[in-house]
Amino acid sequence: FNGINTRLSKWRMRNVGPRGHLRYVEVLFVTLSIVSFNFFAPLIRGGSTKISSFCPAQKLFVDVGGEAIRELLHGEEHIDQGMLLFFALIHYVQTVWTYGLGVPSGLFVPSLLGGAAFGRIMGQLMQGFELVATSPGLYALIGATAMLSGMARITISLAVILMETTGEAEWGIPIFLTVMAAKWTGDLFNKGIYDIHIDLRHVPLLEHRPEKHELGLQASDIMTTSVTAIFPRASVGGLMDTLESCRHGAFSVVEEGSRRFVGILDRSTLLHVLHLGKRHGIFTESESPASAPAIVPYEEMLQQRHPAPLSLAKVKASLTLEDCAMHVDLRPYINMGCYTVQEHAAVMRCHLLFRTMGLRHLPVLGDDHTVRGIITRKDLLLGAEEHDLATISACKSVRTENSTACDSSADSSPGEAPTRPAEAAVETCCNV
């Protein structure tokens, strides 16, 4: 399921896009196709066209998810095997197709319903064997558990939810064994469906623990070196030009002469200061800093919904040409106690700082206390992706060298020992 849906999601990203008219057209087309198919699918079996006279297998196509699951788990009537298998396969395809659409399509109920259908089939097949014969609904419960746990890799919480909702607490041990077996089996092939879509959308969500490849990396290996820095006292027009030239979420503040790091100032605070600066008289004509500069009250920023950033157009509209020629002292708004790391610090330490301290930006300093770069969550994730791509590229080059070595050894004379130029590279790649 996860592998097929991943390929479909990549196709959607290339051809449909995250938004626009094609996104709406796809939703309408998929909805119309599934509704139309489920409307006519029960008629394949033949018989009356009235819903009230449908057999349990036919009702699965027209019932809502909760009623269908209840029938599969607690229904005593035998369900036609052929029609049930047909429903299970169609529902599986529809679930793969709908997950990732432009509208919420859900995963819990569809996966539970599909797994319950496959489990019910197995339970009814086992009715002829006395040693393993039990209620088909129990097999449906185990099938629903395995399907959802294999897709989303949910374990303990899923087992508790199923035991509470179905009232089958006496089957807790089989449910726990099923969720763990499904998760471990799925982990052999790919990640969970949620983790896959997080990776596809490049959401900067860090794992709870650092990856193994981060052990040998330093902060200088993953940091962004193109840092936009500002001075503690700068012109209003220069700050506006800086804001218009980039979309950075924060700026490193450095001393004007020595370029030594002073602190960090986030974009939202800078926008609010520029927007409210004229009202509170913090703009001055003198370039030299005042001993007691005027400040914008924090309560005033909160009224403007700080820390939500203001639009750049709104800030620009509140400033005149005379205001842009003035200067502003940013020292009262700089975070001078922010976390920093040296450029030779381990990436694992950076990862732990982001996870435990909730950081968004981490300046990287040199031995002379100047800014060498900055690290964000995206830099950590990008470093992991580049490591994976480098590993794949190295393995491909090793295979190429192996094939070349084999060809040369095949052409060598019988008395000569075959040469293996890529032997060391193979060992290194395998260790990685």
N, C-alpha and C positions, 0 to 999 in steps of 0.2 A: 504493500500500500504506500509506504513512505517513499520508496524509490520511484514509483510511477507518478505519484503526486508531485514529487520534486521536478521531474522532467516536464510535467504539464505546467507547473508554476513558472519554470524558466521560459517556456514557450510563451506564456501569458506576459511575462515581463518584456520579452523582445517584441511581440507582435500586438499586444493589446495595450500595455502601459498601465501605470498606476491610476490614472484618471483620464477623463475625456469621454467623448461620445461612444467610442468603442467599448469602454467599460460598461456603460449602460446597455448597449446593444447586446453584449455578451450575457449579461444578467437576464435580460428579457428572453433571449434565445434559449438559454439553459432552462429557465423556468418553464417556458412554453413547451419545450421538448419533454421534460420530465413529467409535467402534469398531463400532457397528452398521452404519453406512453403508459403511465400508471392508470389512466382512465380506460384504455382499451386492453391492457394486459390481462385483467381477470377474464375477459371474454375468450381468451385463447383456449381455455379448458372446455368451453362450451356450456350448455345449460341455459338457465334463465338469466336474463339481463337485469333483474331486480337485485339490488344490493342486499335486501333482507334474505334472499335465498342463496347468497354466496356461501361457499364452503369456507372453513377457517383459512385455508391457503389463499383463496381469492381476496378475502377481507384484508389480508396483510398489505395489499396494494392501495387500499382506500382508507384504512384506519390511520389515525394519528400515531406518532411513535409510542406514546405511553400505553395505549390500548393494545397495540400490536405486541409490545414486549410482554405485557401482562398475559396475553394469550399464549405466547411461546413459553413463558415460565410456569404458568399455573393451569394452562388448558389441559383437560383430561382427554378430550377428543383427539383421535388420531388424525394427523394432518397429512394430506397427500404428499408423498415424497418428491415426485417429479415437479409438482407445482411449487413446493417449498424450496427445492434446489434452484429452480428458475428464479424465484423471488430473491434468494440469497445472492446469486450471481449478479442480477440486475441491480440490486441495492448496493452491492459492493462497488460496481462501476459508477453508479450515481454518486456515491459518497466520495470517490476519488475525483470525480468531475466537479463537484460543487465546492469542495474545500479549497479556499483561496479565491472565491469569487469576490465581487465588489460589494456584496452584502453578507452579513453574518449568516452562515449556513449551519454552524454547530458541528461538533464532533462527538460529544458524549452520547446523545441519544442515537444518532445514526450508526455509530460503531457498536454500541450495545445491541441495537436491533439486528445488525448484520451478523455479529458474533453469536447472538442467541439463535438465529436461523440456522447457522452451520452447526451449532451445538445440538439443536433439536433434531436435525437430520441424523447426527451420530447417535443420539439417544434412542431414536426410534429403530435404528439399525441394530442396536444392542439388545433390543427386547427379546430376541430369540436365544440369547446366551444367558443362562441362569447365573453364572458366577459374576457377571458385570451388569446384569439387568437391574435397573432402578427407574425412577421416574424420569421421563424425557425432559421434564422441566429442569432437573438438576444439571443435565448435560447442557441445556440451553444457558443456564446460569454460568457454568464454567466457560462455555464458548464466548459469552458476552464479556466475561472478565478477561479472557486471553486476548480478545480482539482489541479492546480499549487499552489494555496494558501494553500490548505490543506496538500499538500506534503511538501513544503518547508517553510511554514509559512511566506511567503512574503506578505506584505500588501500594504502600500502606493505606493512604487515604482512599484509594479506589476500593480496597478490600473492606474497609470500614463502612464506606457508603453503601456498597452492595449488600452487606450483611444487615445494615439498618433498614434499608428500603425494601428488601425482600423478606425480611424476617427469618432468614435461613442462617441464624447464628451457629447452629450445630455443625454447619459445613464450613466453618471458619478456616480450618487447617487446609482442606483442598483449595479454597480460594486463595489463601496466602501462597501456597505452593505454585498455583497457576500464575499469579501475577509475577512472581519472581522468575519462573521459567520463561514466561513470555518476554519479560524485560531483558533477561540475559541472552535469549535467542535473538531478539531484535538488535541488541548492541553489537552482535557479531557482524551485522550488515550495514547499519547506518545509525544516525541519531534519531531521537524522537521527533515527531512531526512538528511540535512547537519549536524545538531547537533548530530544525531545518529552516523553518520560515523566518526565524530570527536572523539566521545567518544570511538567508537570501536577501533580506531587506537591510542588512548591515546595521542592525540596531546595536548601539554600543552597550551591550549587556555583558558584563564580565562574569566569568565563572567564579564559584565560591573559592576555589583553590587555583593557584597558578598552574599553567601547563608545564610539562617537563622541559620543553625546549627553552623556557625562560631562565633556566638555571645558568646557562652559559652566556646570557646576553647582558649588556650594560645599557644604561640610560642613553648613552650617546648613539647606540645602535638603532633606536626606534624613535628618538625625539624629532620634532619638526624644527629645523634650523632657521627657517624664514620667520623670524619673530618680529612683530611690529611693536616697538617700544615708544613710550612717551615720557616727557619730563614732568617733574612735580609741579612746575609752573610753566604753562604754555599759553599760546594765544588761542582765542576761541575759534578763529578761522582755521588755524592749523589743526585743532582737534576735530572740527567738522570735516576737513579734508581727509583726515585719518579714518574717521568713521565711514565716509563715503567710499574710500578706496578698498575696504576689506569688510569681512563679516565675522571677524573674530569675536568670541564671547567674552574675552578679557584681554587686558594689555599689561605687559610688564612695564613698570615705572623704574627708570634709571636716572642716576645723577647726570647732569648735563655735561660735566667735564670729564670725570673719570669713567662714566658709563657703568658704575657699580650699581648693583641691584638694590632697589629701595623697597619695593613691594609690588602688589598686583591690584589692578582696578578693573572691575567687571564692566562690561559694556552698558548694562542697564543703569548702573549708578551714574556713569558718565553722561548718559543721555538725560537722566533726570536733573543732574546738576546744571547742564547747559540749558535745559528748558526752564528751570526755576531760578537760574542765577541772576538774571536781570531784576526779578521781583525782589530778591533779598540782598541786592547790592554787592555781590561777590566779584563782579567784573571791575577791574581797575586798569588804569592807563599805565601805571608803573610796572616795569618788569621785575623789580626787586620784590621779594616776598615781604609781607607785613608781619609784624610780631604777633598780632592777634587777628588773623583774617576772619572776615564774616563767613558764615556757613549757611547752607540750606538745611533747615530743620528736618530731621528724619520723619517726623509726623507729616510734614508737607509732602514728602516723597510717597508715604503710604497712601495719602489721599489720591495720588496719581497712579495707584496700583503697583507701586514698587514691591517686589523686584521684577514684575513684568516689564519688559522693555517698551519704551515709547517708540512710535514710528519716527524714522529719520526725517520724513517730510514735515511732521508736526513740530519737531525741534527746530528745523530750519526755518519754518514759517514764523516762529516766535523770536527770531534773531534779526537784527538790522545790520546794515553795513558797519555802523559805528560799533555795534556789539562785537562783530567779528574782528575788529582791530584791537580790542581790549584783551587783557590777560586774566587768567583765573588760576588760583592756587588750589591744587588738587590734594594737598597733603592731608586735610581732614578726612578724606574719603578713601585713602589708600589702605589696603590691608597689608600692614607691615609685618604681621606675624604669620603669614601664610607658610605652608609647608614647602620646602625646597629640597632638592637632592643634588649631589655632585654628579658630574657627567660620567664618572666611573662607577656610580652606584648600580647595584644589581637590579635588573628589571623585576625580579620577584619582589623586591622591597617596594617598588613603585606600584605593582599590582596590589599588594596588601594595603598600601596607603589609600588607594582609590576605593577599595572594598570596605575598609574599616572606618575611614574618615569621611567618606562621601564626597571626595574631591571631584572637581570638574576640570581643573587646570593644575599642572605641577611644573613650575619653572625648574630648569636644569642650569646650574651655575658651574663656572669654572673655578680653578684654584684662586684666581684673582677676584672672585665674587662678581664677575660679569656674567650676563645672560648668554648662555650658549645655545639654548633651545627651550622648548616647552613640550610637555607630554599631555595628551588627553586620552580619554577612553578609546577613541577611534585609533589613536596611534598604537595602543596596546594590541587591539584586535588586528590592525593592519600588519603589525610585526608578526603575529601568529600566522596570518594568511601568507605573508611573504616567506616565512619559514617552511610552510607546507609546500608552496610552489617550488622553493629551492630544493626541497627533499625529492619531490617528484622529478624535477629536472635532472638532479644528480643521478637518480635511479635510471632515467632514460639514457643518459650518457653512458652509464655503466653497462647497460644492456648493449648499446651500440659498440662499445669497446670489446665486450665479450664476443659478440658475433664476429667482429673483425679478427680477434685473436683466434677464434675457432677456425676461421677460414685460413688464416696463415699457418696454423698448426696442421691443418689437413693437407696443405700443400707442401709441408716440410718432408724431408727424407726420413725413412724408418729409423736411421741411427741417430737422428737429432731429437733432442728433448723439445716438446712443444712449449712455446713461450706463452706466458699468461700476463700480459702487461696490466690488466685491469683487476688482478687478484686483490690487491690492497684496497682498491676503490670499492670492490664488491663488499669486502668485510666492513669497510667504513659505512657504506650505505645500509647494510643490514643492521649494524649497531644503531644507527640513527632510527 
